[in-house]
Amino acid sequence: MVLAETVASVAGAMAVPDGKVTVGLDINANHVRAARDGYVHATARAEQLGRTTQVWTIRIEDDAGKLICLSRMTAAVIDAAAR
């Protein structure tokens, strides 16, 4: 779940204007199968990019493109000075 949170956090930070930051509110994950060897690849897709919240879906797949984990993260958008 650390990979999913990292990918969504970086994507969230890239999607806010200057002076804003994101902070995590919630994350969940469904682990579908184990990755036995090779690499895993994570992709974050924005489901909602609002003024105060963001929702991201993160797919983690193996080298063959098989789903390993499906995760969703919700983040709050706040003023950078408030952090």
PDB file of N, CA, C and O in Angstrom:
ATOM      1  N   MET A   1       0.819  -1.185   0.000  1.00  0.00           N
ATOM      2  CA  MET A   1       0.000   0.000   0.000  1.00  0.00           C
ATOM      3  C   MET A   1       0.872   1.261   0.000  1.00  0.00           C
ATOM      4  O   MET A   1       0.405   2.339  -0.370  1.00  0.00           O
ATOM      5  N   VAL A   2       2.114   1.128   0.408  1.00  0.00           N
ATOM      6  CA  VAL A   2       3.018   2.280   0.410  1.00  0.00           C
ATOM      7  C   VAL A   2       3.238   2.792  -1.012  1.00  0.00           C
ATOM      8  O   VAL A   2       3.269   4.003  -1.231  1.00  0.00           O
ATOM      9  N   LEU A   3       3.391   1.894  -1.970  1.00  0.00           N
ATOM     10  CA  LEU A   3       3.583   2.315  -3.359  1.00  0.00           C
ATOM     11  C   LEU A   3       2.368   3.089  -3.853  1.00  0.00           C
ATOM     12  O   LEU A   3       2.521   4.132  -4.488  1.00  0.00           O
ATOM     13  N   ALA A   4       1.177   2.604  -3.575  1.00  0.00           N
ATOM     14  CA  ALA A   4      -0.046   3.281  -4.009  1.00  0.00           C
ATOM     15  C   ALA A   4      -0.138   4.677  -3.404  1.00  0.00           C
ATOM     16  O   ALA A   4      -0.461   5.638  -4.102  1.00  0.00           O
ATOM     17  N   GLU A   5       0.142   4.790  -2.122  1.00  0.00           N
ATOM     18  CA  GLU A   5       0.073   6.096  -1.461  1.00  0.00           C
ATOM     19  C   GLU A   5       1.114   7.060  -2.025  1.00  0.00           C
ATOM     20  O   GLU A   5       0.830   8.243  -2.210  1.00  0.00           O
ATOM     21  N   THR A   6       2.298   6.565  -2.293  1.00  0.00           N
ATOM     22  CA  THR A   6       3.357   7.410  -2.839  1.00  0.00           C
ATOM     23  C   THR A   6       2.993   7.933  -4.221  1.00  0.00           C
ATOM     24  O   THR A   6       3.147   9.122  -4.499  1.00  0.00           O
ATOM     25  N   VAL A   7       2.512   7.051  -5.084  1.00  0.00           N
ATOM     26  CA  VAL A   7       2.152   7.451  -6.451  1.00  0.00           C
ATOM     27  C   VAL A   7       1.012   8.471  -6.432  1.00  0.00           C
ATOM     28  O   VAL A   7       1.069   9.470  -7.149  1.00  0.00           O
ATOM     29  N   ALA A   8      -0.014   8.232  -5.625  1.00  0.00           N
ATOM     30  CA  ALA A   8      -1.141   9.166  -5.554  1.00  0.00           C
ATOM     31  C   ALA A   8      -0.721  10.495  -4.930  1.00  0.00           C
ATOM     32  O   ALA A   8      -1.197  11.550  -5.349  1.00  0.00           O
ATOM     33  N   SER A   9       0.153  10.456  -3.946  1.00  0.00           N
ATOM     34  CA  SER A   9       0.611  11.697  -3.308  1.00  0.00           C
ATOM     35  C   SER A   9       1.407  12.563  -4.275  1.00  0.00           C
ATOM     36  O   SER A   9       1.229  13.781  -4.312  1.00  0.00           O
ATOM     37  N   VAL A  10       2.278  11.946  -5.054  1.00  0.00           N
ATOM     38  CA  VAL A  10       3.055  12.702  -6.043  1.00  0.00           C
ATOM     39  C   VAL A  10       2.123  13.275  -7.113  1.00  0.00           C
ATOM     40  O   VAL A  10       2.254  14.438  -7.496  1.00  0.00           O
ATOM     41  N   ALA A  11       1.192  12.468  -7.588  1.00  0.00           N
ATOM     42  CA  ALA A  11       0.235  12.946  -8.590  1.00  0.00           C
ATOM     43  C   ALA A  11      -0.603  14.091  -8.031  1.00  0.00           C
ATOM     44  O   ALA A  11      -0.846  15.083  -8.718  1.00  0.00           O
ATOM     45  N   GLY A  12      -1.041  13.951  -6.789  1.00  0.00           N
ATOM     46  CA  GLY A  12      -1.835  15.004  -6.154  1.00  0.00           C
ATOM     47  C   GLY A  12      -1.073  16.305  -6.033  1.00  0.00           C
ATOM     48  O   GLY A  12      -1.622  17.380  -6.275  1.00  0.00           O
ATOM     49  N   ALA A  13       0.195  16.208  -5.656  1.00  0.00           N
ATOM     50  CA  ALA A  13       1.024  17.409  -5.526  1.00  0.00           C
ATOM     51  C   ALA A  13       1.201  18.105  -6.869  1.00  0.00           C
ATOM     52  O   ALA A  13       1.290  19.332  -6.928  1.00  0.00           O
ATOM     53  N   MET A  14       1.253  17.333  -7.939  1.00  0.00           N
ATOM     54  CA  MET A  14       1.417  17.904  -9.275  1.00  0.00           C
ATOM     55  C   MET A  14       0.128  18.534  -9.797  1.00  0.00           C
ATOM     56  O   MET A  14       0.161  19.327 -10.738  1.00  0.00           O
ATOM     57  N   ALA A  15      -1.007  18.186  -9.191  1.00  0.00           N
ATOM     58  CA  ALA A  15      -2.305  18.625  -9.704  1.00  0.00           C
ATOM     59  C   ALA A  15      -2.870  19.846  -8.985  1.00  0.00           C
ATOM     60  O   ALA A  15      -3.969  20.294  -9.311  1.00  0.00           O
ATOM     61  N   VAL A  16      -2.138  20.395  -8.011  1.00  0.00           N
ATOM     62  CA  VAL A  16      -2.647  21.565  -7.294  1.00  0.00           C
ATOM     63  C   VAL A  16      -1.874  22.814  -7.710  1.00  0.00           C
ATOM     64  O   VAL A  16      -0.717  22.724  -8.119  1.00  0.00           O
ATOM     65  N   PRO A  17      -2.515  23.978  -7.605  1.00  0.00           N
ATOM     66  CA  PRO A  17      -1.821  25.217  -7.962  1.00  0.00           C
ATOM     67  C   PRO A  17      -0.780  25.597  -6.907  1.00  0.00           C
ATOM     68  O   PRO A  17      -0.766  25.051  -5.804  1.00  0.00           O
ATOM     69  N   ASP A  18       0.080  26.532  -7.264  1.00  0.00           N
ATOM     70  CA  ASP A  18       1.065  27.049  -6.313  1.00  0.00           C
ATOM     71  C   ASP A  18       0.357  27.545  -5.054  1.00  0.00           C
ATOM     72  O   ASP A  18      -0.720  28.139  -5.125  1.00  0.00           O
ATOM     73  N   GLY A  19       0.971  27.296  -3.915  1.00  0.00           N
ATOM     74  CA  GLY A  19       0.401  27.738  -2.647  1.00  0.00           C
ATOM     75  C   GLY A  19      -0.527  26.727  -2.009  1.00  0.00           C
ATOM     76  O   GLY A  19      -1.021  26.952  -0.904  1.00  0.00           O
ATOM     77  N   LYS A  20      -0.773  25.612  -2.690  1.00  0.00           N
ATOM     78  CA  LYS A  20      -1.631  24.549  -2.159  1.00  0.00           C
ATOM     79  C   LYS A  20      -0.822  23.266  -2.027  1.00  0.00           C
ATOM     80  O   LYS A  20       0.142  23.054  -2.763  1.00  0.00           O
ATOM     81  N   VAL A  21      -1.215  22.416  -1.093  1.00  0.00           N
ATOM     82  CA  VAL A  21      -0.631  21.085  -0.920  1.00  0.00           C
ATOM     83  C   VAL A  21      -1.766  20.103  -0.663  1.00  0.00           C
ATOM     84  O   VAL A  21      -2.891  20.501  -0.360  1.00  0.00           O
ATOM     85  N   THR A  22      -1.460  18.827  -0.786  1.00  0.00           N
ATOM     86  CA  THR A  22      -2.453  17.800  -0.472  1.00  0.00           C
ATOM     87  C   THR A  22      -2.004  17.023   0.757  1.00  0.00           C
ATOM     88  O   THR A  22      -0.812  16.817   0.987  1.00  0.00           O
ATOM     89  N   VAL A  23      -2.987  16.600   1.534  1.00  0.00           N
ATOM     90  CA  VAL A  23      -2.739  15.732   2.686  1.00  0.00           C
ATOM     91  C   VAL A  23      -3.730  14.575   2.617  1.00  0.00           C
ATOM     92  O   VAL A  23      -4.903  14.768   2.300  1.00  0.00           O
ATOM     93  N   GLY A  24      -3.250  13.381   2.913  1.00  0.00           N
ATOM     94  CA  GLY A  24      -4.089  12.196   2.808  1.00  0.00           C
ATOM     95  C   GLY A  24      -5.215  12.180   3.820  1.00  0.00           C
ATOM     96  O   GLY A  24      -5.023  12.531   4.985  1.00  0.00           O
ATOM     97  N   LEU A  25      -6.396  11.769   3.369  1.00  0.00           N
ATOM     98  CA  LEU A  25      -7.549  11.587   4.243  1.00  0.00           C
ATOM     99  C   LEU A  25      -7.873  10.114   4.438  1.00  0.00           C
ATOM    100  O   LEU A  25      -8.202   9.685   5.544  1.00  0.00           O
ATOM    101  N   ASP A  26      -7.778   9.336   3.350  1.00  0.00           N
ATOM    102  CA  ASP A  26      -8.177   7.930   3.414  1.00  0.00           C
ATOM    103  C   ASP A  26      -7.476   7.164   2.301  1.00  0.00           C
ATOM    104  O   ASP A  26      -7.240   7.694   1.216  1.00  0.00           O
ATOM    105  N   ILE A  27      -7.151   5.916   2.587  1.00  0.00           N
ATOM    106  CA  ILE A  27      -6.610   5.031   1.557  1.00  0.00           C
ATOM    107  C   ILE A  27      -7.109   3.623   1.844  1.00  0.00           C
ATOM    108  O   ILE A  27      -7.190   3.199   2.996  1.00  0.00           O
ATOM    109  N   ASN A  28      -7.443   2.906   0.775  1.00  0.00           N
ATOM    110  CA  ASN A  28      -7.798   1.494   0.919  1.00  0.00           C
ATOM    111  C   ASN A  28      -7.211   0.741  -0.260  1.00  0.00           C
ATOM    112  O   ASN A  28      -6.859   1.330  -1.282  1.00  0.00           O
ATOM    113  N   ALA A  29      -7.112  -0.558  -0.102  1.00  0.00           N
ATOM    114  CA  ALA A  29      -6.503  -1.374  -1.154  1.00  0.00           C
ATOM    115  C   ALA A  29      -7.132  -2.752  -1.186  1.00  0.00           C
ATOM    116  O   ALA A  29      -7.472  -3.325  -0.151  1.00  0.00           O
ATOM    117  N   ASN A  30      -7.280  -3.270  -2.391  1.00  0.00           N
ATOM    118  CA  ASN A  30      -7.688  -4.651  -2.616  1.00  0.00           C
ATOM    119  C   ASN A  30      -6.526  -5.360  -3.288  1.00  0.00           C
ATOM    120  O   ASN A  30      -6.196  -5.080  -4.441  1.00  0.00           O
ATOM    121  N   HIS A  31      -5.913  -6.275  -2.562  1.00  0.00           N
ATOM    122  CA  HIS A  31      -4.786  -7.043  -3.086  1.00  0.00           C
ATOM    123  C   HIS A  31      -5.353  -8.266  -3.802  1.00  0.00           C
ATOM    124  O   HIS A  31      -5.954  -9.140  -3.178  1.00  0.00           O
ATOM    125  N   VAL A  32      -5.157  -8.318  -5.104  1.00  0.00           N
ATOM    126  CA  VAL A  32      -5.778  -9.337  -5.946  1.00  0.00           C
ATOM    127  C   VAL A  32      -4.911 -10.583  -6.074  1.00  0.00           C
ATOM    128  O   VAL A  32      -5.418 -11.703  -6.006  1.00  0.00           O
ATOM    129  N   ARG A  33      -3.617 -10.397  -6.258  1.00  0.00           N
ATOM    130  CA  ARG A  33      -2.695 -11.534  -6.384  1.00  0.00           C
ATOM    131  C   ARG A  33      -1.309 -11.078  -5.978  1.00  0.00           C
ATOM    132  O   ARG A  33      -1.026  -9.882  -5.909  1.00  0.00           O
ATOM    133  N   ALA A  34      -0.454 -12.045  -5.711  1.00  0.00           N
ATOM    134  CA  ALA A  34       0.926 -11.748  -5.334  1.00  0.00           C
ATOM    135  C   ALA A  34       1.772 -11.507  -6.579  1.00  0.00           C
ATOM    136  O   ALA A  34       1.526 -12.085  -7.638  1.00  0.00           O
ATOM    137  N   ALA A  35       2.758 -10.654  -6.431  1.00  0.00           N
ATOM    138  CA  ALA A  35       3.768 -10.468  -7.474  1.00  0.00           C
ATOM    139  C   ALA A  35       4.945 -11.348  -7.089  1.00  0.00           C
ATOM    140  O   ALA A  35       5.653 -11.050  -6.127  1.00  0.00           O
ATOM    141  N   ARG A  36       5.157 -12.413  -7.820  1.00  0.00           N
ATOM    142  CA  ARG A  36       6.159 -13.410  -7.434  1.00  0.00           C
ATOM    143  C   ARG A  36       7.576 -13.040  -7.864  1.00  0.00           C
ATOM    144  O   ARG A  36       8.536 -13.342  -7.154  1.00  0.00           O
ATOM    145  N   ASP A  37       7.714 -12.391  -9.015  1.00  0.00           N
ATOM    146  CA  ASP A  37       9.041 -11.974  -9.470  1.00  0.00           C
ATOM    147  C   ASP A  37       8.885 -10.824 -10.456  1.00  0.00           C
ATOM    148  O   ASP A  37       7.769 -10.476 -10.843  1.00  0.00           O
ATOM    149  N   GLY A  38       9.992 -10.245 -10.854  1.00  0.00           N
ATOM    150  CA  GLY A  38       9.937  -9.116 -11.779  1.00  0.00           C
ATOM    151  C   GLY A  38       9.596  -7.819 -11.066  1.00  0.00           C
ATOM    152  O   GLY A  38       9.792  -7.677  -9.859  1.00  0.00           O
ATOM    153  N   TYR A  39       9.087  -6.890 -11.837  1.00  0.00           N
ATOM    154  CA  TYR A  39       8.770  -5.562 -11.325  1.00  0.00           C
ATOM    155  C   TYR A  39       7.262  -5.366 -11.258  1.00  0.00           C
ATOM    156  O   TYR A  39       6.502  -6.077 -11.915  1.00  0.00           O
ATOM    157  N   VAL A  40       6.840  -4.397 -10.459  1.00  0.00           N
ATOM    158  CA  VAL A  40       5.451  -3.951 -10.465  1.00  0.00           C
ATOM    159  C   VAL A  40       5.437  -2.505 -10.952  1.00  0.00           C
ATOM    160  O   VAL A  40       6.411  -1.770 -10.789  1.00  0.00           O
ATOM    161  N   HIS A  41       4.325  -2.116 -11.547  1.00  0.00           N
ATOM    162  CA  HIS A  41       4.179  -0.790 -12.137  1.00  0.00           C
ATOM    163  C   HIS A  41       2.897  -0.171 -11.593  1.00  0.00           C
ATOM    164  O   HIS A  41       1.841  -0.802 -11.622  1.00  0.00           O
ATOM    165  N   ALA A  42       2.983   1.054 -11.099  1.00  0.00           N
ATOM    166  CA  ALA A  42       1.821   1.723 -10.512  1.00  0.00           C
ATOM    167  C   ALA A  42       1.421   2.918 -11.367  1.00  0.00           C
ATOM    168  O   ALA A  42       2.266   3.675 -11.845  1.00  0.00           O
ATOM    169  N   THR A  43       0.114   3.070 -11.545  1.00  0.00           N
ATOM    170  CA  THR A  43      -0.439   4.186 -12.297  1.00  0.00           C
ATOM    171  C   THR A  43      -1.571   4.801 -11.491  1.00  0.00           C
ATOM    172  O   THR A  43      -2.474   4.094 -11.042  1.00  0.00           O
ATOM    173  N   ALA A  44      -1.526   6.116 -11.306  1.00  0.00           N
ATOM    174  CA  ALA A  44      -2.596   6.829 -10.604  1.00  0.00           C
ATOM    175  C   ALA A  44      -3.472   7.538 -11.628  1.00  0.00           C
ATOM    176  O   ALA A  44      -2.972   8.164 -12.563  1.00  0.00           O
ATOM    177  N   ARG A  45      -4.777   7.433 -11.441  1.00  0.00           N
ATOM    178  CA  ARG A  45      -5.735   8.126 -12.309  1.00  0.00           C
ATOM    179  C   ARG A  45      -6.636   8.992 -11.438  1.00  0.00           C
ATOM    180  O   ARG A  45      -7.206   8.515 -10.456  1.00  0.00           O
ATOM    181  N   ALA A  46      -6.761  10.250 -11.797  1.00  0.00           N
ATOM    182  CA  ALA A  46      -7.623  11.162 -11.043  1.00  0.00           C
ATOM    183  C   ALA A  46      -9.082  10.837 -11.330  1.00  0.00           C
ATOM    184  O   ALA A  46      -9.506  10.815 -12.485  1.00  0.00           O
ATOM    185  N   GLU A  47      -9.839  10.586 -10.284  1.00  0.00           N
ATOM    186  CA  GLU A  47     -11.286  10.388 -10.406  1.00  0.00           C
ATOM    187  C   GLU A  47     -12.014  11.704 -10.136  1.00  0.00           C
ATOM    188  O   GLU A  47     -13.066  11.975 -10.716  1.00  0.00           O
ATOM    189  N   GLN A  48     -11.436  12.523  -9.241  1.00  0.00           N
ATOM    190  CA  GLN A  48     -12.021  13.810  -8.876  1.00  0.00           C
ATOM    191  C   GLN A  48     -10.898  14.756  -8.478  1.00  0.00           C
ATOM    192  O   GLN A  48     -10.115  14.456  -7.577  1.00  0.00           O
ATOM    193  N   LEU A  49     -10.823  15.885  -9.145  1.00  0.00           N
ATOM    194  CA  LEU A  49      -9.863  16.926  -8.782  1.00  0.00           C
ATOM    195  C   LEU A  49     -10.654  18.181  -8.439  1.00  0.00           C
ATOM    196  O   LEU A  49     -10.846  19.065  -9.273  1.00  0.00           O
ATOM    197  N   GLY A  50     -11.101  18.234  -7.209  1.00  0.00           N
ATOM    198  CA  GLY A  50     -11.904  19.366  -6.767  1.00  0.00           C
ATOM    199  C   GLY A  50     -11.071  20.453  -6.116  1.00  0.00           C
ATOM    200  O   GLY A  50      -9.853  20.337  -5.986  1.00  0.00           O
ATOM    201  N   ARG A  51     -11.751  21.503  -5.712  1.00  0.00           N
ATOM    202  CA  ARG A  51     -11.083  22.622  -5.063  1.00  0.00           C
ATOM    203  C   ARG A  51     -10.576  22.244  -3.678  1.00  0.00           C
ATOM    204  O   ARG A  51      -9.557  22.767  -3.227  1.00  0.00           O
ATOM    205  N   THR A  52     -11.287  21.328  -2.990  1.00  0.00           N
ATOM    206  CA  THR A  52     -10.912  20.967  -1.617  1.00  0.00           C
ATOM    207  C   THR A  52     -10.551  19.500  -1.438  1.00  0.00           C
ATOM    208  O   THR A  52      -9.951  19.141  -0.425  1.00  0.00           O
ATOM    209  N   THR A  53     -10.895  18.646  -2.388  1.00  0.00           N
ATOM    210  CA  THR A  53     -10.550  17.225  -2.276  1.00  0.00           C
ATOM    211  C   THR A  53     -10.137  16.658  -3.627  1.00  0.00           C
ATOM    212  O   THR A  53     -10.502  17.166  -4.687  1.00  0.00           O
ATOM    213  N   GLN A  54      -9.368  15.595  -3.541  1.00  0.00           N
ATOM    214  CA  GLN A  54      -8.980  14.816  -4.720  1.00  0.00           C
ATOM    215  C   GLN A  54      -9.263  13.347  -4.416  1.00  0.00           C
ATOM    216  O   GLN A  54      -9.123  12.905  -3.275  1.00  0.00           O
ATOM    217  N   VAL A  55      -9.660  12.598  -5.439  1.00  0.00           N
ATOM    218  CA  VAL A  55      -9.819  11.152  -5.313  1.00  0.00           C
ATOM    219  C   VAL A  55      -9.019  10.505  -6.439  1.00  0.00           C
ATOM    220  O   VAL A  55      -9.169  10.855  -7.609  1.00  0.00           O
ATOM    221  N   TRP A  56      -8.167   9.552  -6.061  1.00  0.00           N
ATOM    222  CA  TRP A  56      -7.277   8.872  -7.004  1.00  0.00           C
ATOM    223  C   TRP A  56      -7.508   7.371  -6.956  1.00  0.00           C
ATOM    224  O   TRP A  56      -7.690   6.798  -5.882  1.00  0.00           O
ATOM    225  N   THR A  57      -7.501   6.733  -8.129  1.00  0.00           N
ATOM    226  CA  THR A  57      -7.479   5.279  -8.229  1.00  0.00           C
ATOM    227  C   THR A  57      -6.082   4.880  -8.687  1.00  0.00           C
ATOM    228  O   THR A  57      -5.548   5.430  -9.650  1.00  0.00           O
ATOM    229  N   ILE A  58      -5.501   3.916  -7.983  1.00  0.00           N
ATOM    230  CA  ILE A  58      -4.141   3.477  -8.285  1.00  0.00           C
ATOM    231  C   ILE A  58      -4.177   2.004  -8.664  1.00  0.00           C
ATOM    232  O   ILE A  58      -4.657   1.168  -7.899  1.00  0.00           O
ATOM    233  N   ARG A  59      -3.667   1.695  -9.848  1.00  0.00           N
ATOM    234  CA  ARG A  59      -3.544   0.307 -10.305  1.00  0.00           C
ATOM    235  C   ARG A  59      -2.092  -0.110 -10.199  1.00  0.00           C
ATOM    236  O   ARG A  59      -1.200   0.580 -10.694  1.00  0.00           O
ATOM    237  N   ILE A  60      -1.857  -1.234  -9.556  1.00  0.00           N
ATOM    238  CA  ILE A  60      -0.522  -1.813  -9.505  1.00  0.00           C
ATOM    239  C   ILE A  60      -0.584  -3.116 -10.291  1.00  0.00           C
ATOM    240  O   ILE A  60      -1.370  -4.009  -9.974  1.00  0.00           O
ATOM    241  N   GLU A  61       0.255  -3.215 -11.321  1.00  0.00           N
ATOM    242  CA  GLU A  61       0.262  -4.374 -12.212  1.00  0.00           C
ATOM    243  C   GLU A  61       1.659  -4.967 -12.274  1.00  0.00           C
ATOM    244  O   GLU A  61       2.647  -4.291 -11.986  1.00  0.00           O
ATOM    245  N   ASP A  62       1.735  -6.254 -12.656  1.00  0.00           N
ATOM    246  CA  ASP A  62       3.042  -6.887 -12.840  1.00  0.00           C
ATOM    247  C   ASP A  62       3.539  -6.635 -14.264  1.00  0.00           C
ATOM    248  O   ASP A  62       2.889  -5.944 -15.048  1.00  0.00           O
ATOM    249  N   ASP A  63       4.699  -7.207 -14.584  1.00  0.00           N
ATOM    250  CA  ASP A  63       5.285  -7.002 -15.918  1.00  0.00           C
ATOM    251  C   ASP A  63       4.374  -7.477 -17.044  1.00  0.00           C
ATOM    252  O   ASP A  63       4.443  -6.958 -18.158  1.00  0.00           O
ATOM    253  N   ALA A  64       3.523  -8.459 -16.764  1.00  0.00           N
ATOM    254  CA  ALA A  64       2.612  -8.993 -17.777  1.00  0.00           C
ATOM    255  C   ALA A  64       1.319  -8.189 -17.873  1.00  0.00           C
ATOM    256  O   ALA A  64       0.455  -8.505 -18.690  1.00  0.00           O
ATOM    257  N   GLY A  65       1.179  -7.150 -17.046  1.00  0.00           N
ATOM    258  CA  GLY A  65      -0.033  -6.341 -17.065  1.00  0.00           C
ATOM    259  C   GLY A  65      -1.159  -6.900 -16.228  1.00  0.00           C
ATOM    260  O   GLY A  65      -2.283  -6.402 -16.294  1.00  0.00           O
ATOM    261  N   LYS A  66      -0.882  -7.935 -15.433  1.00  0.00           N
ATOM    262  CA  LYS A  66      -1.913  -8.507 -14.564  1.00  0.00           C
ATOM    263  C   LYS A  66      -2.069  -7.651 -13.310  1.00  0.00           C
ATOM    264  O   LYS A  66      -1.088  -7.193 -12.725  1.00  0.00           O
ATOM    265  N   LEU A  67      -3.317  -7.448 -12.913  1.00  0.00           N
ATOM    266  CA  LEU A  67      -3.615  -6.625 -11.747  1.00  0.00           C
ATOM    267  C   LEU A  67      -3.101  -7.293 -10.475  1.00  0.00           C
ATOM    268  O   LEU A  67      -3.412  -8.454 -10.206  1.00  0.00           O
ATOM    269  N   ILE A  68      -2.326  -6.564  -9.709  1.00  0.00           N
ATOM    270  CA  ILE A  68      -1.812  -7.020  -8.422  1.00  0.00           C
ATOM    271  C   ILE A  68      -2.621  -6.392  -7.295  1.00  0.00           C
ATOM    272  O   ILE A  68      -3.005  -7.069  -6.340  1.00  0.00           O
ATOM    273  N   CYS A  69      -2.875  -5.093  -7.415  1.00  0.00           N
ATOM    274  CA  CYS A  69      -3.569  -4.350  -6.361  1.00  0.00           C
ATOM    275  C   CYS A  69      -4.345  -3.195  -6.984  1.00  0.00           C
ATOM    276  O   CYS A  69      -3.871  -2.537  -7.910  1.00  0.00           O
ATOM    277  N   LEU A  70      -5.531  -2.964  -6.467  1.00  0.00           N
ATOM    278  CA  LEU A  70      -6.335  -1.814  -6.862  1.00  0.00           C
ATOM    279  C   LEU A  70      -6.587  -1.004  -5.602  1.00  0.00           C
ATOM    280  O   LEU A  70      -7.122  -1.518  -4.619  1.00  0.00           O
ATOM    281  N   SER A  71      -6.200   0.259  -5.635  1.00  0.00           N
ATOM    282  CA  SER A  71      -6.271   1.095  -4.438  1.00  0.00           C
ATOM    283  C   SER A  71      -6.966   2.404  -4.761  1.00  0.00           C
ATOM    284  O   SER A  71      -7.007   2.833  -5.914  1.00  0.00           O
ATOM    285  N   ARG A  72      -7.515   3.036  -3.726  1.00  0.00           N
ATOM    286  CA  ARG A  72      -8.134   4.352  -3.876  1.00  0.00           C
ATOM    287  C   ARG A  72      -7.658   5.234  -2.727  1.00  0.00           C
ATOM    288  O   ARG A  72      -7.645   4.817  -1.569  1.00  0.00           O
ATOM    289  N   MET A  73      -7.269   6.451  -3.066  1.00  0.00           N
ATOM    290  CA  MET A  73      -6.832   7.402  -2.044  1.00  0.00           C
ATOM    291  C   MET A  73      -7.593   8.706  -2.184  1.00  0.00           C
ATOM    292  O   MET A  73      -7.780   9.212  -3.290  1.00  0.00           O
ATOM    293  N   THR A  74      -8.033   9.247  -1.056  1.00  0.00           N
ATOM    294  CA  THR A  74      -8.678  10.549  -1.001  1.00  0.00           C
ATOM    295  C   THR A  74      -7.744  11.504  -0.272  1.00  0.00           C
ATOM    296  O   THR A  74      -7.175  11.161   0.764  1.00  0.00           O
ATOM    297  N   ALA A  75      -7.591  12.700  -0.818  1.00  0.00           N
ATOM    298  CA  ALA A  75      -6.718  13.707  -0.218  1.00  0.00           C
ATOM    299  C   ALA A  75      -7.457  15.029  -0.102  1.00  0.00           C
ATOM    300  O   ALA A  75      -8.323  15.350  -0.917  1.00  0.00           O
ATOM    301  N   ALA A  76      -7.099  15.792   0.926  1.00  0.00           N
ATOM    302  CA  ALA A  76      -7.612  17.150   1.088  1.00  0.00           C
ATOM    303  C   ALA A  76      -6.622  18.118   0.455  1.00  0.00           C
ATOM    304  O   ALA A  76      -5.410  17.913   0.517  1.00  0.00           O
ATOM    305  N   VAL A  77      -7.148  19.167  -0.150  1.00  0.00           N
ATOM    306  CA  VAL A  77      -6.322  20.235  -0.713  1.00  0.00           C
ATOM    307  C   VAL A  77      -6.373  21.395   0.276  1.00  0.00           C
ATOM    308  O   VAL A  77      -7.445  21.928   0.564  1.00  0.00           O
ATOM    309  N   ILE A  78      -5.198  21.785   0.797  1.00  0.00           N
ATOM    310  CA  ILE A  78      -5.137  22.849   1.798  1.00  0.00           C
ATOM    311  C   ILE A  78      -4.093  23.890   1.392  1.00  0.00           C
ATOM    312  O   ILE A  78      -3.270  23.653   0.507  1.00  0.00           O
ATOM    313  N   ASP A  79      -4.146  25.042   2.054  1.00  0.00           N
ATOM    314  CA  ASP A  79      -3.121  26.064   1.844  1.00  0.00           C
ATOM    315  C   ASP A  79      -1.791  25.553   2.374  1.00  0.00           C
ATOM    316  O   ASP A  79      -1.733  24.944   3.442  1.00  0.00           O
ATOM    317  N   ALA A  80      -0.729  25.803   1.628  1.00  0.00           N
ATOM    318  CA  ALA A  80       0.594  25.349   2.043  1.00  0.00           C
ATOM    319  C   ALA A  80       0.991  25.960   3.383  1.00  0.00           C
ATOM    320  O   ALA A  80       1.669  25.307   4.176  1.00  0.00           O
ATOM    321  N   ALA A  81       0.586  27.185   3.647  1.00  0.00           N
ATOM    322  CA  ALA A  81       0.923  27.850   4.907  1.00  0.00           C
ATOM    323  C   ALA A  81       0.247  27.183   6.101  1.00  0.00           C
ATOM    324  O   ALA A  81       0.745  27.275   7.223  1.00  0.00           O
ATOM    325  N   ALA A  82      -0.877  26.516   5.873  1.00  0.00           N
ATOM    326  CA  ALA A  82      -1.606  25.854   6.964  1.00  0.00           C
ATOM    327  C   ALA A  82      -0.938  24.568   7.402  1.00  0.00           C
ATOM    328  O   ALA A  82      -1.227  24.044   8.477  1.00  0.00           O
ATOM    329  N   ARG A  83      -0.066  24.073   6.587  1.00  0.00           N
ATOM    330  CA  ARG A  83       0.588  22.810   6.903  1.00  0.00           C
ATOM    331  C   ARG A  83       1.709  23.086   7.835  1.00  0.00           C
ATOM    332  O   ARG A  83       2.412  22.162   8.245  1.00  0.00           O
TER     333      ARG A  83
END
